[in-house]
Amino acid sequence: MSDQNPSTPDSPEPDRPDTTPPSSSEAGSPPPPPPSGGYPPPPPPPPASSGYPPPPQGGYPPAPGYPGAAPGRARLDIGQALSYGWNGFTKNVGAVLLIVLAVVVVNVGLNALSFAVDNEFVTFLLSLVGFVVGLIITVGLIRAALSITDGDSPKLGEVFSGDRVVPYAIASIVLGAAFAVINVVGAITIILLPFTLIVTLVLGFFVQFFGYAIVDEQAGAFDGISRSFNLVKANFGELILLWLVALGINILGALLCGIGLLVTIPLTAIAWAYAWRTLTGGRIAALD
């Protein structure tokens, strides 16, 4: 009886699955796909060069409105402001001229009465009445100019309505007292007089919009002064240019025997209302 070797070199081995663990060089390769019926692996993240576009330079897009403008910072076009003033005047010429003539008649009448009366007390009363009427008219003219930017035709009654006159009067008295103190200092020292005159002009320029803030935004006296100061400070370049151009236009109107002022004063007043509404983001009706 002979011995039999169960595994001879000539007998073929059956196929067996490879159970050898992957080598260290193969450990980083992606795993094989799951068996049928499994879930595929999640997709890889998009490369840095594709997908969502990068944010604009600076991190945040500019605020809506004027391209590249900071929030709350609008740009004032001087030519457009004057063009709007001209269009506002020509489209409301009847109402505007009626208001201007009424203002002239009231002022001339009060001045004539004050000169005709010899009594000092009566003269003082007439001066006081003239001051109050002047405040009412000034506020009314601001309201009339703003009504044109609203797309409405100005009315004579709103010029003499007296609404918002009290805070405007308080602001005017405070500013008048400040101007008086500055001028008295200049008059006493003499040498500082040119400087105080310049300070008065600069201060007047910075508070030019306090009436618009009081009428249009219902601001108080001191809030209106502060609002005007901050607005002019933020837009000094555009407003000084508008002021110089408006001054030249009114000088030209005065040279035409004063008749030209019937056109130039309303024109520049409407342009000023346009500037106020532009810089504050208020409503500006189209006049074309």
LUMZA-647865 format. One record per residue (C-alpha): x, y, z; residue in one letter; residue number from 1. Coordinates in nm, 4 decimals, padded with zeros to 6 digits. Example, Ala and Ser with C-alpha at 12.3 -4.5 7.8 and 13.67 -1.06 7.14 Angstrom:
# LUMZA-647865
+----------+----------+----------+---+-----+
|        x |        y |        z | r |   k |
+----------+----------+----------+---+-----+
|  01.2300 | -00.4500 |  00.7800 | A |   1 |
|  01.3670 | -00.1060 |  00.7140 | S |   2 |
+----------+----------+----------+---+-----+
***
This chain:
# LUMZA-647865
+----------+----------+----------+---+-----+
|        x |        y |        z | r |   k |
+----------+----------+----------+---+-----+
|  00.0000 |  00.0000 |  00.0000 | M |   1 |
|  00.1681 |  00.3127 | -00.1166 | S |   2 |
|  00.1464 |  00.6680 |  00.0444 | D |   3 |
| -00.0527 |  00.9385 | -00.1534 | Q |   4 |
|  00.0351 |  01.3102 | -00.1343 | N |   5 |
| -00.2939 |  01.5141 | -00.1402 | P |   6 |
| -00.1340 |  01.8237 | -00.3008 | S |   7 |
|  00.0768 |  01.7375 | -00.5950 | T |   8 |
|  00.2377 |  02.0058 | -00.8102 | P |   9 |
|  00.0446 |  01.8865 | -01.1114 | D |  10 |
| -00.3027 |  01.9235 | -00.9542 | S |  11 |
| -00.4559 |  02.2747 | -01.0270 | P |  12 |
| -00.5576 |  02.4955 | -00.7314 | E |  13 |
| -00.9209 |  02.6294 | -00.7284 | P |  14 |
| -00.9669 |  03.0105 | -00.7726 | D |  15 |
| -00.9859 |  03.1866 | -00.4368 | R |  16 |
| -01.0698 |  03.5547 | -00.3669 | P |  17 |
| -00.7724 |  03.7747 | -00.2887 | D |  18 |
| -00.7938 |  03.8564 |  00.0791 | T |  19 |
| -00.4554 |  04.0237 |  00.0986 | T |  20 |
| -00.4929 |  04.3710 |  00.2660 | P |  21 |
| -00.3984 |  04.6681 |  00.0479 | P |  22 |
| -00.0471 |  04.7911 |  00.0732 | S |  23 |
|  00.0341 |  05.1302 |  00.2210 | S |  24 |
|  00.0819 |  05.2769 | -00.1299 | S |  25 |
| -00.2702 |  05.1754 | -00.2271 | E |  26 |
| -00.4420 |  05.2942 |  00.0924 | A |  27 |
| -00.4923 |  05.6469 | -00.0398 | G |  28 |
| -00.6718 |  05.5444 | -00.3602 | S |  29 |
| -01.0514 |  05.5958 | -00.3760 | P |  30 |
| -01.2587 |  05.3007 | -00.2602 | P |  31 |
| -01.4188 |  05.0762 | -00.5177 | P |  32 |
| -01.7777 |  05.1451 | -00.6177 | P |  33 |
| -02.0409 |  05.0011 | -00.3818 | P |  34 |
| -02.2235 |  04.6890 | -00.4755 | P |  35 |
| -02.5365 |  04.7093 | -00.6827 | S |  36 |
| -02.8180 |  04.8757 | -00.4943 | G |  37 |
| -02.5881 |  05.0896 | -00.2733 | G |  38 |
| -02.5555 |  05.4702 | -00.2655 | Y |  39 |
| -02.2851 |  05.6428 | -00.4639 | P |  40 |
| -02.0310 |  05.8526 | -00.2739 | P |  41 |
| -02.1002 |  06.2275 | -00.2488 | P |  42 |
| -01.9538 |  06.4410 | -00.5283 | P |  43 |
| -01.6262 |  06.6188 | -00.4550 | P |  44 |
| -01.6388 |  06.9956 | -00.3802 | P |  45 |
| -01.6085 |  07.2265 | -00.6830 | P |  46 |
| -01.2584 |  07.3473 | -00.7620 | P |  47 |
| -01.1605 |  07.6978 | -00.6597 | A |  48 |
| -01.1546 |  07.8147 | -01.0192 | S |  49 |
| -01.5183 |  07.7278 | -01.0923 | S |  50 |
| -01.8590 |  07.7378 | -00.9293 | G |  51 |
| -01.9756 |  08.0667 | -00.7754 | Y |  52 |
| -01.8120 |  08.3815 | -00.9085 | P |  53 |
| -01.5798 |  08.5618 | -00.6691 | P |  54 |
| -01.7224 |  08.8634 | -00.4863 | P |  55 |
| -01.6567 |  09.2057 | -00.6390 | P |  56 |
| -01.3490 |  09.3970 | -00.5393 | Q |  57 |
| -01.3919 |  09.5313 | -00.1893 | G |  58 |
| -01.5984 |  09.2358 | -00.0663 | G |  59 |
| -01.9463 |  09.3914 | -00.1025 | Y |  60 |
| -02.1308 |  09.5268 | -00.4024 | P |  61 |
| -02.2017 |  09.9013 | -00.4122 | P |  62 |
| -02.5250 |  10.0280 | -00.2617 | A |  63 |
| -02.8224 |  10.0682 | -00.4958 | P |  64 |
| -02.8766 |  10.4082 | -00.6520 | G |  65 |
| -02.5828 |  10.5935 | -00.7941 | Y |  66 |
| -02.3134 |  10.3529 | -00.9196 | P |  67 |
| -02.0313 |  10.3261 | -00.6714 | G |  68 |
| -02.1935 |  10.5631 | -00.4248 | A |  69 |
| -02.1753 |  10.4992 | -00.0554 | A |  70 |
| -02.5030 |  10.4433 |  00.1294 | P |  71 |
| -02.6841 |  10.7740 |  00.1733 | G |  72 |
| -02.4331 |  10.9557 | -00.0468 | R |  73 |
| -02.5898 |  11.0836 | -00.3688 | A |  74 |
| -02.4192 |  11.2901 | -00.6335 | R |  75 |
| -02.5558 |  11.6317 | -00.7308 | L |  76 |
| -02.5310 |  11.7381 | -01.0933 | D |  77 |
| -02.5229 |  12.1190 | -01.1105 | I |  78 |
| -02.6423 |  12.1410 | -01.4705 | G |  79 |
| -02.9304 |  11.9062 | -01.4011 | Q |  80 |
| -03.0294 |  12.1064 | -01.0923 | A |  81 |
| -03.0431 |  12.4320 | -01.2905 | L |  82 |
| -03.2254 |  12.2616 | -01.5760 | S |  83 |
| -03.4812 |  12.1294 | -01.3289 | Y |  84 |
| -03.5180 |  12.4788 | -01.1850 | G |  85 |
| -03.5843 |  12.6234 | -01.5301 | W |  86 |
| -03.8356 |  12.3516 | -01.6200 | N |  87 |
| -04.0093 |  12.3913 | -01.2855 | G |  88 |
| -04.0399 |  12.7656 | -01.3396 | F |  89 |
| -04.1652 |  12.7486 | -01.6999 | T |  90 |
| -04.4220 |  12.4759 | -01.6243 | K |  91 |
| -04.5604 |  12.6721 | -01.3274 | N |  92 |
| -04.4881 |  13.0243 | -01.4485 | V |  93 |
| -04.8346 |  13.1636 | -01.3683 | G |  94 |
| -04.8456 |  13.0340 | -01.0114 | A |  95 |
| -04.4809 |  13.1228 | -00.9453 | V |  96 |
| -04.5126 |  13.4812 | -01.0713 | L |  97 |
| -04.8314 |  13.5298 | -00.8693 | L |  98 |
| -04.6483 |  13.4210 | -00.5546 | I |  99 |
| -04.3470 |  13.6444 | -00.6295 | V | 100 |
| -04.5649 |  13.9492 | -00.6973 | L | 101 |
| -04.7665 |  13.8900 | -00.3780 | A | 102 |
| -04.4466 |  13.8717 | -00.1751 | V | 103 |
| -04.3172 |  14.1921 | -00.3329 | V | 104 |
| -04.6440 |  14.3775 | -00.2649 | V | 105 |
| -04.6498 |  14.2695 |  00.1009 | V | 106 |
| -04.2877 |  14.3714 |  00.1613 | N | 107 |
| -04.3230 |  14.7035 | -00.0178 | V | 108 |
| -04.6447 |  14.7810 |  00.1708 | G | 109 |
| -04.4905 |  14.7125 |  00.5122 | L | 110 |
| -04.1817 |  14.9193 |  00.4320 | N | 111 |
| -04.3967 |  15.2070 |  00.3089 | A | 112 |
| -04.6003 |  15.2033 |  00.6313 | L | 113 |
| -04.2909 |  15.2019 |  00.8492 | S | 114 |
| -04.1543 |  15.5082 |  00.6693 | F | 115 |
| -04.4866 |  15.6917 |  00.6757 | A | 116 |
| -04.5339 |  15.6642 |  01.0531 | V | 117 |
| -04.3495 |  15.9003 |  01.2925 | D | 118 |
| -04.4446 |  15.7228 |  01.6132 | N | 119 |
| -04.1528 |  15.5088 |  01.7321 | E | 120 |
| -04.3722 |  15.2542 |  01.9040 | F | 121 |
| -04.5840 |  15.2064 |  01.5932 | V | 122 |
| -04.2685 |  15.1831 |  01.3848 | T | 123 |
| -04.1384 |  14.9133 |  01.6202 | F | 124 |
| -04.4653 |  14.7216 |  01.5911 | L | 125 |
| -04.4530 |  14.7449 |  01.2128 | L | 126 |
| -04.0941 |  14.6198 |  01.2166 | S | 127 |
| -04.2002 |  14.3264 |  01.4340 | L | 128 |
| -04.4891 |  14.2501 |  01.2000 | V | 129 |
| -04.2543 |  14.2709 |  00.9045 | G | 130 |
| -04.0154 |  14.0257 |  01.0705 | F | 131 |
| -04.2924 |  13.7722 |  01.1354 | V | 132 |
| -04.4356 |  13.8139 |  00.7845 | V | 133 |
| -04.0865 |  13.7671 |  00.6413 | G | 134 |
| -04.0507 |  13.4387 |  00.8279 | L | 135 |
| -04.3910 |  13.3195 |  00.7064 | I | 136 |
| -04.3063 |  13.4102 |  00.3469 | I | 137 |
| -03.9652 |  13.2426 |  00.3600 | T | 138 |
| -04.1122 |  12.9173 |  00.4919 | V | 139 |
| -04.3899 |  12.9419 |  00.2333 | G | 140 |
| -04.1437 |  12.9864 | -00.0516 | L | 141 |
| -03.9516 |  12.6795 |  00.0624 | I | 142 |
| -04.2799 |  12.4859 |  00.0727 | R | 143 |
| -04.3742 |  12.6107 | -00.2752 | A | 144 |
| -04.0392 |  12.5026 | -00.4215 | A | 145 |
| -04.0713 |  12.1610 | -00.2593 | L | 146 |
| -04.4256 |  12.1224 | -00.3942 | S | 147 |
| -04.2844 |  12.1572 | -00.7466 | I | 148 |
| -04.0395 |  11.8733 | -00.6794 | T | 149 |
| -04.3438 |  11.6737 | -00.5634 | D | 150 |
| -04.5022 |  11.7302 | -00.9044 | G | 151 |
| -04.7661 |  11.9738 | -00.7760 | D | 152 |
| -04.8321 |  12.3319 | -00.8745 | S | 153 |
| -04.7524 |  12.5787 | -00.5923 | P | 154 |
| -05.0455 |  12.7658 | -00.4429 | K | 155 |
| -05.0531 |  13.1168 | -00.3017 | L | 156 |
| -05.2336 |  13.0012 |  00.0112 | G | 157 |
| -04.9532 |  12.7657 |  00.1157 | E | 158 |
| -04.7034 |  13.0529 |  00.1070 | V | 159 |
| -04.8939 |  13.2381 |  00.3804 | F | 160 |
| -05.0170 |  12.9334 |  00.5728 | S | 161 |
| -04.7785 |  12.9807 |  00.8649 | G | 162 |
| -04.7139 |  12.6074 |  00.9088 | D | 163 |
| -04.3687 |  12.5244 |  01.0588 | R | 164 |
| -04.2995 |  12.8929 |  01.1208 | V | 165 |
| -04.2328 |  12.8535 |  01.4954 | V | 166 |
| -03.9339 |  12.6146 |  01.4688 | P | 167 |
| -03.8063 |  12.8142 |  01.1728 | Y | 168 |
| -03.8316 |  13.1371 |  01.3770 | A | 169 |
| -03.6440 |  12.9795 |  01.6699 | I | 170 |
| -03.3649 |  12.8603 |  01.4409 | A | 171 |
| -03.3486 |  13.2002 |  01.2701 | S | 172 |
| -03.3236 |  13.3841 |  01.6038 | I | 173 |
| -03.0481 |  13.1517 |  01.7286 | V | 174 |
| -02.8496 |  13.1898 |  01.4078 | L | 175 |
| -02.9104 |  13.5638 |  01.4003 | G | 176 |
| -02.7743 |  13.5931 |  01.7550 | A | 177 |
| -02.4666 |  13.3915 |  01.6568 | A | 178 |
| -02.4066 |  13.6141 |  01.3539 | F | 179 |
| -02.4502 |  13.9255 |  01.5684 | A | 180 |
| -02.1959 |  13.8092 |  01.8273 | V | 181 |
| -01.9425 |  13.7265 |  01.5580 | I | 182 |
| -01.9871 |  14.0663 |  01.3899 | N | 183 |
| -01.9682 |  14.2547 |  01.7222 | V | 184 |
| -01.6380 |  14.0827 |  01.7993 | V | 185 |
| -01.5100 |  14.1863 |  01.4599 | G | 186 |
| -01.6297 |  14.5438 |  01.5006 | A | 187 |
| -01.4699 |  14.5783 |  01.8465 | I | 188 |
| -01.1348 |  14.4332 |  01.7554 | T | 189 |
| -01.1268 |  14.5892 |  01.4059 | I | 190 |
| -00.8306 |  14.3732 |  01.3079 | I | 191 |
| -01.0493 |  14.0614 |  01.3229 | L | 192 |
| -01.3286 |  14.2154 |  01.1142 | L | 193 |
| -01.2259 |  14.0508 |  00.7824 | P | 194 |
| -01.1961 |  13.7173 |  00.9609 | F | 195 |
| -01.5364 |  13.7476 |  01.1297 | T | 196 |
| -01.6993 |  13.8392 |  00.7985 | L | 197 |
| -01.5560 |  13.5232 |  00.6439 | I | 198 |
| -01.6760 |  13.3175 |  00.9417 | V | 199 |
| -02.0249 |  13.4640 |  00.9000 | T | 200 |
| -02.0345 |  13.3717 |  00.5314 | L | 201 |
| -01.9089 |  13.0198 |  00.5975 | V | 202 |
| -02.1579 |  12.9652 |  00.8806 | L | 203 |
| -02.4410 |  13.0933 |  00.6628 | G | 204 |
| -02.3361 |  12.8560 |  00.3877 | F | 205 |
| -02.3366 |  12.5549 |  00.6191 | F | 206 |
| -02.6841 |  12.6248 |  00.7594 | V | 207 |
| -02.8458 |  12.7039 |  00.4245 | Q | 208 |
| -03.0721 |  12.3955 |  00.4361 | F | 209 |
| -03.2072 |  12.4281 |  00.7902 | F | 210 |
| -03.5387 |  12.5626 |  00.6587 | G | 211 |
| -03.5748 |  12.2705 |  00.4181 | Y | 212 |
| -03.5131 |  12.0233 |  00.7017 | A | 213 |
| -03.7751 |  12.1981 |  00.9169 | I | 214 |
| -04.0377 |  12.2086 |  00.6396 | V | 215 |
| -03.9681 |  11.8849 |  00.4526 | D | 216 |
| -03.8603 |  11.6547 |  00.7364 | E | 217 |
| -04.0561 |  11.8162 |  01.0214 | Q | 218 |
| -03.7294 |  11.8685 |  01.2086 | A | 219 |
| -03.7016 |  12.0888 |  01.5137 | G | 220 |
| -03.5058 |  12.4129 |  01.5196 | A | 221 |
| -03.1749 |  12.2699 |  01.6417 | F | 222 |
| -03.2144 |  11.9422 |  01.4545 | D | 223 |
| -03.2695 |  12.1407 |  01.1354 | G | 224 |
| -02.9481 |  12.3368 |  01.1887 | I | 225 |
| -02.7533 |  12.0174 |  01.2609 | S | 226 |
| -02.9084 |  11.8419 |  00.9597 | R | 227 |
| -02.8062 |  12.1248 |  00.7281 | S | 228 |
| -02.4532 |  12.1396 |  00.8679 | F | 229 |
| -02.3920 |  11.7673 |  00.8206 | N | 230 |
| -02.5449 |  11.7637 |  00.4730 | L | 231 |
| -02.3350 |  12.0571 |  00.3498 | V | 232 |
| -02.0210 |  11.9137 |  00.5083 | K | 233 |
| -02.0716 |  11.5862 |  00.3194 | A | 234 |
| -02.1407 |  11.7605 | -00.0146 | N | 235 |
| -01.9331 |  12.0761 |  00.0132 | F | 236 |
| -01.7830 |  12.0677 | -00.3376 | G | 237 |
| -02.1098 |  12.0329 | -00.5275 | E | 238 |
| -02.2942 |  12.2868 | -00.3121 | L | 239 |
| -02.0278 |  12.5571 | -00.3279 | I | 240 |
| -02.0332 |  12.5245 | -00.7054 | L | 241 |
| -02.4149 |  12.5465 | -00.7135 | L | 242 |
| -02.4024 |  12.8482 | -00.4812 | W | 243 |
| -02.1528 |  13.0316 | -00.7027 | L | 244 |
| -02.3515 |  12.9586 | -01.0197 | V | 245 |
| -02.6803 |  13.0652 | -00.8557 | A | 246 |
| -02.5144 |  13.3843 | -00.7289 | L | 247 |
| -02.3986 |  13.4664 | -01.0807 | G | 248 |
| -02.7448 |  13.4003 | -01.2241 | I | 249 |
| -02.9134 |  13.6298 | -00.9710 | N | 250 |
| -02.6534 |  13.9036 | -01.0256 | I | 251 |
| -02.7300 |  13.8827 | -01.3960 | L | 252 |
| -03.1025 |  13.9071 | -01.3174 | G | 253 |
| -03.0416 |  14.2151 | -01.1014 | A | 254 |
| -02.8436 |  14.3824 | -01.3796 | L | 255 |
| -03.1491 |  14.3595 | -01.6057 | L | 256 |
| -03.3121 |  14.6491 | -01.4168 | C | 257 |
| -03.4140 |  14.4040 | -01.1454 | G | 258 |
| -03.6847 |  14.2550 | -01.3687 | I | 259 |
| -03.4732 |  13.9501 | -01.4319 | G | 260 |
| -03.4974 |  13.8589 | -01.0636 | L | 261 |
| -03.8606 |  13.7637 | -01.1230 | L | 262 |
| -03.7174 |  13.4717 | -01.3193 | V | 263 |
| -03.3788 |  13.4020 | -01.1611 | T | 264 |
| -03.4939 |  13.3907 | -00.7973 | I | 265 |
| -03.7681 |  13.1277 | -00.8571 | P | 266 |
| -03.5338 |  12.9345 | -01.0875 | L | 267 |
| -03.2570 |  12.9112 | -00.8288 | T | 268 |
| -03.5061 |  12.8415 | -00.5475 | A | 269 |
| -03.6423 |  12.5401 | -00.7358 | I | 270 |
| -03.2869 |  12.4286 | -00.8163 | A | 271 |
| -03.2102 |  12.4478 | -00.4429 | W | 272 |
| -03.5141 |  12.2340 | -00.3608 | A | 273 |
| -03.3942 |  11.9852 | -00.6228 | Y | 274 |
| -03.0487 |  11.9804 | -00.4614 | A | 275 |
| -03.2016 |  11.9197 | -00.1183 | W | 276 |
| -03.4193 |  11.6332 | -00.2392 | R | 277 |
| -03.1324 |  11.4799 | -00.4372 | T | 278 |
| -02.8894 |  11.4819 | -00.1465 | L | 279 |
| -03.1485 |  11.3538 |  00.1017 | T | 280 |
| -03.2995 |  11.0917 | -00.1296 | G | 281 |
| -03.6382 |  11.2633 | -00.1362 | G | 282 |
| -03.9026 |  11.2552 | -00.4065 | R | 283 |
| -03.8287 |  11.4388 | -00.7302 | I | 284 |
| -04.1108 |  11.4397 | -00.9835 | A | 285 |
| -04.0249 |  11.4327 | -01.3535 | A | 286 |
| -04.1017 |  11.7632 | -01.5269 | L | 287 |
| -04.0235 |  11.6621 | -01.8867 | D | 288 |
+----------+----------+----------+---+-----+
***
